[in-house]
C-alpha cells in the first residue's frame, strides 16, 4: 500500500485540529480512557449511535456529557427507569382548548445529542420507542411523522453487572448501535492521577472550562469528508471475510449482519481521519472490529459456560483471516 498515492486527497487539517482541541478539553477533567474517547469521536464522525458499558464510577456518563458540551448543539439527557413510558421519551399530543385541537409536545429525544443513561433499566416497551428514531431519524406519533434535526446521535450507557431492575436490550436494538464501548477500570497510575487531580484542583471549575469546539454544521461537513475517505478493494474484502467468518464460527450462535460490515467500514474511516490519514489501513479495521461486533454476535451456551467472551472470539476470527499487505 503506497501512501504517496493518497496524499492530499482530502484536507483533514481542520478536522484534526478540532479533534485535538476536544481531547485537550477532556483531558482537563478525564484521566486516561483514550480508547473510549477515540471511539466516541469516531462515532460522531461516522454518524452512528454508541452504547457505553462499564461498572459504576468509571466516568461513562461524565465523558458523554463532556463530549456533548464540546459540541454547540442541542443536548438532552434521559434517565431510563422501570416506570418510564414511551411518551416520556418521544413526546405526546396535548389538547389545546384555544384551538380545540391536539398539539404535539416533543419529548427529550428531539435534540442533536441524546444521552440515554442506564438504557437497560427501562422495559422493552420504552426501549422500543427508540427503534424508529435510531434507524430512520424520525418519530411517528398519531399518524404524523416528525423528522430529527441533523446531526442526531444517541449515546447510551448501561451497567454490565446489575441484574435486578434491568431489562436485556433486544438484538434488533443492539444492532442499531455503531459501537459498543467497554470501559475498563483505570490503571494504578491513572487512579493515582485522578486522586491527585481531585485533591489539588476544583473539579467544578474544570467542568466550567469545557467550551464548544464544534458546531452542528461543522460536524455535518466533517462527516461528509469522512465518507469520502479511500478504502482499497482488498480491505473491503478483508472486512467481508471477517464478518462472514463470524457466521460460520462454531463458538457463535449469531454472527455479524451486513449492517456490521458497513459499521466496520464507516468506523474505520472515522478512526483513520482522527489519525490524520485520508485512507484506511488493515490496522484501522482490526482496531474498530471489537467495538462493532461485541454487541452483535452471540456465543453458543457451551462456550459461554466455558467463560469465553465475545472479544475472545473476535480475536480468534481476525487471526483466521489473512491480513492484506
Buried (B, 14 or more C-beta within 10 A) or exposed (E): EEEEEBEEEBEBEEBBEBBEBBBEBBEBBBBBBEBBBBBBBBBBBBBBBBBBBBEEEBBBBBBBBBBBBBBBBBBBBBEBBEEBEBBBBBBBBEEEEEEEEEEBEBBBBBBBBBBBBBBBBBBEEBBBBBEBBBBEBEBEBEEEEBEBEBBBBBBBBBBEEEEEEBBEBEEEBBBBBBBBBBBEEBEEEBEEBBEEBEEEEEEEEBBEEBEEBBEBEBBEBBBEBBEEBBBBEEBBEBBBBBBBBBEEBEBBEEBBBEBBBBBBBBBBBBBBBBBEBBBBBBEBBBBBBBBBBBBBBBBBEEBBEEEBEBBBBBBEBBEEBEBBE
